[in-house]
């Protein structure tokens, strides 16, 4: 239809009508392209909101995990301090027995900062990192990932420094744990055989306890730094999602 009219107008040399029809075609193509661009933009906005929602949920969950890990390591580092106090006195007060048992039992158990890598990897693998429009969110994500990668670059070294000291201490203690129950978070004094008189003059034993305790506090510090970064990211995400909803 269009080409038939165009042919007739050209034969009549009706240039005004020809021009109008060409303009109509160009405008139609322009509208089609704009509609396609708008649909693509809308699709990316949906993807962005879905990702930000999943990321927010994952970060909130990981923050709860890190808070637990910080409290967990802090409690066992405190108990290791009770072991050191008992070593200085070369005796274990009745009120300190459970703390000493657990200070020895969990010595060297450290938990690295937690990052929900699956959500971040999903964005990287899909090659859609640019769908996040908020510069504040992009910066917060970058800070969280950079901090995590930096700590993990030396976490194995921390573990390597802890392990021989924890093994040395462990060679002087026997834990009576039911294999069917498996590892516990806390144990009782009667689940431990430990004669403090055999090690209170052992400088290596004391140094091992002190060294592992110090490294545990270092890991706690890195968890606290990571938690602070992740809490800021969670707040930024929550603010963005609230504006959209």
C-alpha positions as a LaTeX table, in Angstrom:
\begin{tabular}{lrrr}
\hline
Residue & $x$ (\AA) & $y$ (\AA) & $z$ (\AA) \\
\hline
Unk1 & 0.00 & 0.00 & 0.00 \\
Unk2 & 2.69 & 2.46 & 1.02 \\
Unk3 & 4.93 & 1.68 & $-1.95$ \\
Unk4 & 1.99 & 1.87 & $-4.37$ \\
Unk5 & 1.09 & 5.35 & $-3.11$ \\
Unk6 & 4.72 & 6.37 & $-3.19$ \\
Unk7 & 5.06 & 5.23 & $-6.82$ \\
Unk8 & 1.98 & 7.22 & $-7.87$ \\
Unk9 & 3.14 & 10.35 & $-6.07$ \\
Unk10 & 6.57 & 10.07 & $-7.64$ \\
Unk11 & 5.01 & 9.78 & $-11.10$ \\
Unk12 & 2.92 & 12.87 & $-10.38$ \\
Unk13 & 6.01 & 14.53 & $-8.87$ \\
Unk14 & 3.99 & 15.33 & $-5.78$ \\
Unk15 & 7.09 & 15.98 & $-3.71$ \\
Unk16 & 5.23 & 17.38 & $-0.73$ \\
Unk17 & 3.21 & 14.19 & $-0.29$ \\
Unk18 & 6.28 & 12.08 & $-0.92$ \\
Unk19 & 8.11 & 13.99 & 1.81 \\
Unk20 & 5.25 & 13.55 & 4.26 \\
Unk21 & 5.11 & 9.82 & 3.63 \\
Unk22 & 8.86 & 9.50 & 4.14 \\
Unk23 & 8.57 & 11.48 & 7.38 \\
Unk24 & 5.76 & 9.18 & 8.49 \\
Unk25 & 7.95 & 6.15 & 7.84 \\
Unk26 & 10.93 & 7.65 & 9.69 \\
Unk27 & 8.73 & 8.65 & 12.60 \\
Unk28 & 7.21 & 5.16 & 12.72 \\
Unk29 & 10.68 & 3.58 & 12.81 \\
Unk30 & 11.72 & 6.06 & 15.52 \\
Unk31 & 8.68 & 5.17 & 17.66 \\
Unk32 & 9.38 & 1.45 & 17.19 \\
Unk33 & 12.99 & 1.92 & 18.31 \\
Unk34 & 11.90 & 4.02 & 21.29 \\
Unk35 & 9.39 & 1.36 & 22.29 \\
Unk36 & 12.10 & $-1.30$ & 22.03 \\
Unk37 & 14.49 & 0.82 & 24.11 \\
Unk38 & 11.80 & 1.46 & 26.71 \\
Unk39 & 11.02 & $-2.26$ & 26.94 \\
Unk40 & 14.73 & $-3.02$ & 27.39 \\
Unk41 & 15.02 & $-0.29$ & 30.04 \\
Unk42 & 11.95 & $-1.67$ & 31.86 \\
Unk43 & 13.37 & $-5.19$ & 31.71 \\
Unk44 & 16.68 & $-3.98$ & 33.22 \\
Unk45 & 14.84 & $-2.14$ & 36.00 \\
Unk46 & 12.98 & $-5.33$ & 36.91 \\
Unk47 & 16.27 & $-7.24$ & 36.89 \\
Unk48 & 17.89 & $-4.53$ & 39.00 \\
Unk49 & 15.15 & $-4.60$ & 41.64 \\
Unk50 & 15.15 & $-8.40$ & 41.77 \\
Unk51 & 18.91 & $-8.46$ & 42.24 \\
Unk52 & 18.91 & $-5.70$ & 44.88 \\
Unk53 & 16.18 & $-7.53$ & 46.79 \\
Unk54 & 18.13 & $-10.80$ & 46.76 \\
Unk55 & 21.33 & $-8.99$ & 47.69 \\
Unk56 & 19.64 & $-7.23$ & 50.60 \\
Unk57 & 18.26 & $-10.51$ & 51.94 \\
Unk58 & 21.66 & $-12.21$ & 51.55 \\
Unk59 & 23.53 & $-9.35$ & 53.24 \\
Unk60 & 21.10 & $-9.25$ & 56.19 \\
Unk61 & 21.56 & $-13.01$ & 56.61 \\
Unk62 & 25.36 & $-12.80$ & 56.32 \\
Unk63 & 25.42 & $-9.98$ & 58.89 \\
Unk64 & 23.58 & $-12.21$ & 61.36 \\
Unk65 & 26.14 & $-14.95$ & 60.66 \\
Unk66 & 29.05 & $-12.58$ & 61.30 \\
Unk67 & 27.52 & $-11.27$ & 64.54 \\
Unk68 & 27.25 & $-14.84$ & 65.77 \\
Unk69 & 30.84 & $-15.58$ & 64.71 \\
Unk70 & 32.14 & $-12.45$ & 66.46 \\
Unk71 & 30.34 & $-13.37$ & 69.70 \\
Unk72 & 31.45 & $-17.00$ & 69.36 \\
Unk73 & 35.13 & $-16.19$ & 68.85 \\
Unk74 & 35.03 & $-13.45$ & 71.47 \\
Unk75 & 33.68 & $-15.83$ & 74.10 \\
Unk76 & 36.33 & $-18.43$ & 73.39 \\
Unk77 & 39.10 & $-15.82$ & 73.34 \\
Unk78 & 37.85 & $-14.68$ & 76.74 \\
Unk79 & 37.99 & $-18.27$ & 77.96 \\
Unk80 & 41.55 & $-18.59$ & 76.63 \\
Unk81 & 42.33 & $-15.63$ & 78.87 \\
Unk82 & 41.00 & $-17.63$ & 81.83 \\
Unk83 & 43.38 & $-20.44$ & 80.82 \\
Unk84 & 46.27 & $-17.97$ & 80.86 \\
Unk85 & 45.25 & $-16.68$ & 84.30 \\
Unk86 & 45.09 & $-20.26$ & 85.60 \\
Unk87 & 48.51 & $-21.03$ & 84.15 \\
Unk88 & 49.98 & $-18.03$ & 85.99 \\
Unk89 & 48.48 & $-19.31$ & 89.23 \\
Unk90 & 49.32 & $-22.93$ & 88.34 \\
Unk91 & 45.88 & $-23.96$ & 89.51 \\
Unk92 & 42.31 & $-23.89$ & 88.23 \\
Unk93 & 39.69 & $-22.33$ & 90.48 \\
Unk94 & 36.49 & $-24.34$ & 90.71 \\
Unk95 & 34.53 & $-21.44$ & 89.22 \\
Unk96 & 36.89 & $-21.35$ & 86.22 \\
Unk97 & 36.88 & $-25.03$ & 85.30 \\
Unk98 & 34.22 & $-24.81$ & 82.59 \\
Unk99 & 35.88 & $-21.75$ & 81.05 \\
Unk100 & 39.26 & $-23.49$ & 81.05 \\
Unk101 & 37.78 & $-26.60$ & 79.44 \\
Unk102 & 36.16 & $-24.59$ & 76.67 \\
Unk103 & 39.12 & $-22.24$ & 76.27 \\
Unk104 & 41.23 & $-25.29$ & 75.48 \\
Unk105 & 38.55 & $-27.11$ & 73.48 \\
Unk106 & 37.88 & $-24.33$ & 70.97 \\
Unk107 & 41.38 & $-22.85$ & 70.93 \\
Unk108 & 42.24 & $-21.75$ & 67.39 \\
Unk109 & 38.71 & $-21.92$ & 65.99 \\
Unk110 & 38.47 & $-18.81$ & 63.83 \\
Unk111 & 35.77 & $-17.86$ & 61.35 \\
Unk112 & 36.57 & $-15.55$ & 58.41 \\
Unk113 & 34.21 & $-12.73$ & 57.43 \\
Unk114 & 31.28 & $-14.00$ & 55.41 \\
Unk115 & 30.28 & $-12.66$ & 52.02 \\
Unk116 & 27.32 & $-14.02$ & 50.03 \\
Unk117 & 29.48 & $-14.60$ & 46.96 \\
Unk118 & 26.72 & $-16.40$ & 45.05 \\
Unk119 & 24.69 & $-13.22$ & 44.58 \\
Unk120 & 27.73 & $-11.18$ & 43.52 \\
Unk121 & 28.94 & $-13.90$ & 41.16 \\
Unk122 & 25.48 & $-14.05$ & 39.59 \\
Unk123 & 25.82 & $-10.40$ & 38.62 \\
Unk124 & 29.39 & $-10.77$ & 37.33 \\
Unk125 & 28.71 & $-13.94$ & 35.33 \\
Unk126 & 25.63 & $-12.41$ & 33.73 \\
Unk127 & 27.70 & $-9.34$ & 32.80 \\
Unk128 & 24.97 & $-7.07$ & 34.13 \\
Unk129 & 26.84 & $-5.10$ & 36.76 \\
Unk130 & 25.96 & $-1.88$ & 34.93 \\
Unk131 & 22.21 & $-2.34$ & 35.57 \\
Unk132 & 22.72 & $-0.97$ & 39.09 \\
Unk133 & 22.12 & 2.75 & 38.67 \\
Unk134 & 22.86 & 3.86 & 42.24 \\
Unk135 & 26.45 & 5.00 & 42.62 \\
Unk136 & 26.14 & 4.65 & 46.41 \\
Unk137 & 25.18 & 0.97 & 46.06 \\
Unk138 & 27.94 & 0.28 & 43.53 \\
Unk139 & 30.50 & 1.90 & 45.84 \\
Unk140 & 29.23 & $-0.02$ & 48.87 \\
Unk141 & 29.38 & $-3.31$ & 46.95 \\
Unk142 & 32.90 & $-2.53$ & 45.75 \\
Unk143 & 34.04 & $-1.69$ & 49.30 \\
Unk144 & 32.52 & $-4.87$ & 50.74 \\
Unk145 & 34.01 & $-7.15$ & 48.07 \\
Unk146 & 37.44 & $-5.46$ & 48.17 \\
Unk147 & 37.62 & $-5.74$ & 51.96 \\
Unk148 & 36.58 & $-9.38$ & 51.88 \\
Unk149 & 39.09 & $-10.27$ & 49.13 \\
Unk150 & 41.86 & $-8.50$ & 51.04 \\
Unk151 & 41.22 & $-10.45$ & 54.25 \\
Unk152 & 40.88 & $-13.78$ & 52.42 \\
Unk153 & 44.25 & $-13.13$ & 50.76 \\
Unk154 & 45.94 & $-13.78$ & 54.13 \\
Unk155 & 43.37 & $-15.90$ & 56.01 \\
Unk156 & 45.24 & $-19.11$ & 55.16 \\
Unk157 & 48.38 & $-17.56$ & 56.62 \\
Unk158 & 46.50 & $-16.82$ & 59.86 \\
Unk159 & 45.29 & $-20.42$ & 60.02 \\
Unk160 & 48.81 & $-21.69$ & 59.30 \\
Unk161 & 50.12 & $-19.64$ & 62.24 \\
Unk162 & 47.39 & $-20.86$ & 64.57 \\
Unk163 & 47.46 & $-24.56$ & 63.69 \\
Unk164 & 50.86 & $-25.65$ & 65.12 \\
Unk165 & 50.23 & $-23.75$ & 68.35 \\
Unk166 & 46.77 & $-25.25$ & 68.76 \\
Unk167 & 48.16 & $-28.72$ & 68.06 \\
Unk168 & 50.86 & $-28.26$ & 70.70 \\
Unk169 & 48.25 & $-27.29$ & 73.29 \\
Unk170 & 45.97 & $-30.11$ & 72.17 \\
Unk171 & 48.71 & $-32.67$ & 72.79 \\
Unk172 & 48.46 & $-31.88$ & 76.53 \\
Unk173 & 44.67 & $-32.20$ & 76.78 \\
Unk174 & 42.24 & $-35.08$ & 76.32 \\
Unk175 & 38.61 & $-34.39$ & 75.47 \\
Unk176 & 36.03 & $-37.08$ & 76.15 \\
Unk177 & 33.48 & $-36.33$ & 73.44 \\
Unk178 & 30.94 & $-38.94$ & 72.40 \\
Unk179 & 31.70 & $-39.62$ & 68.70 \\
Unk180 & 28.00 & $-40.14$ & 68.05 \\
Unk181 & 27.32 & $-36.61$ & 69.32 \\
Unk182 & 30.23 & $-35.06$ & 67.43 \\
Unk183 & 31.76 & $-31.65$ & 67.99 \\
Unk184 & 30.06 & $-29.35$ & 70.47 \\
Unk185 & 29.93 & $-25.61$ & 70.87 \\
Unk186 & 30.61 & $-25.91$ & 74.59 \\
Unk187 & 31.76 & $-28.77$ & 76.83 \\
Unk188 & 31.80 & $-29.43$ & 80.57 \\
Unk189 & 34.84 & $-29.78$ & 82.81 \\
Unk190 & 34.23 & $-33.50$ & 83.33 \\
Unk191 & 34.61 & $-34.01$ & 79.58 \\
Unk192 & 38.25 & $-32.90$ & 79.85 \\
Unk193 & 41.41 & $-34.44$ & 81.23 \\
Unk194 & 43.96 & $-31.69$ & 81.84 \\
Unk195 & 46.69 & $-31.54$ & 84.48 \\
Unk196 & 47.71 & $-27.90$ & 84.68 \\
Unk197 & 50.68 & $-28.69$ & 86.92 \\
Unk198 & 52.44 & $-30.32$ & 83.96 \\
Unk199 & 52.36 & $-27.19$ & 81.80 \\
Unk200 & 52.29 & $-24.16$ & 84.11 \\
Unk201 & 56.07 & $-23.89$ & 83.77 \\
Unk202 & 56.02 & $-24.68$ & 80.04 \\
Unk203 & 56.80 & $-21.36$ & 78.34 \\
Unk204 & 55.94 & $-22.79$ & 74.93 \\
Unk205 & 52.49 & $-23.85$ & 76.15 \\
Unk206 & 51.82 & $-20.39$ & 77.56 \\
Unk207 & 53.09 & $-18.71$ & 74.41 \\
Unk208 & 50.87 & $-20.93$ & 72.29 \\
Unk209 & 47.76 & $-19.98$ & 74.26 \\
Unk210 & 48.67 & $-16.27$ & 74.14 \\
Unk211 & 49.55 & $-16.37$ & 70.44 \\
Unk212 & 46.35 & $-18.09$ & 69.37 \\
Unk213 & 44.28 & $-15.76$ & 71.56 \\
Unk214 & 45.91 & $-12.71$ & 69.97 \\
Unk215 & 45.29 & $-14.02$ & 66.44 \\
Unk216 & 41.69 & $-14.80$ & 67.35 \\
Unk217 & 41.17 & $-11.18$ & 68.35 \\
Unk218 & 42.73 & $-10.13$ & 65.04 \\
Unk219 & 40.18 & $-12.22$ & 63.14 \\
Unk220 & 37.42 & $-10.75$ & 65.30 \\
Unk221 & 38.62 & $-7.27$ & 64.34 \\
Unk222 & 38.43 & $-8.11$ & 60.62 \\
Unk223 & 34.94 & $-9.55$ & 61.09 \\
Unk224 & 33.87 & $-6.35$ & 62.84 \\
Unk225 & 35.25 & $-4.24$ & 60.00 \\
Unk226 & 33.48 & $-6.41$ & 57.43 \\
Unk227 & 30.26 & $-6.29$ & 59.44 \\
Unk228 & 30.42 & $-2.49$ & 59.53 \\
Unk229 & 30.82 & $-2.34$ & 55.74 \\
Unk230 & 28.02 & $-4.82$ & 55.17 \\
Unk231 & 25.66 & $-3.00$ & 57.53 \\
Unk232 & 26.20 & 0.19 & 55.55 \\
Unk233 & 25.49 & $-1.73$ & 52.33 \\
Unk234 & 22.31 & $-3.19$ & 53.86 \\
Unk235 & 21.15 & 0.29 & 54.88 \\
Unk236 & 21.83 & 1.67 & 51.40 \\
Unk237 & 19.97 & $-1.22$ & 49.78 \\
Unk238 & 17.02 & $-0.87$ & 52.14 \\
Unk239 & 16.78 & 2.86 & 51.36 \\
Unk240 & 16.84 & 2.20 & 47.60 \\
Unk241 & 14.22 & $-0.54$ & 47.80 \\
Unk242 & 11.99 & 1.63 & 49.99 \\
Unk243 & 12.03 & 4.41 & 47.40 \\
Unk244 & 10.99 & 2.02 & 44.66 \\
Unk245 & 8.22 & 0.41 & 46.69 \\
\hline
\end{tabular}
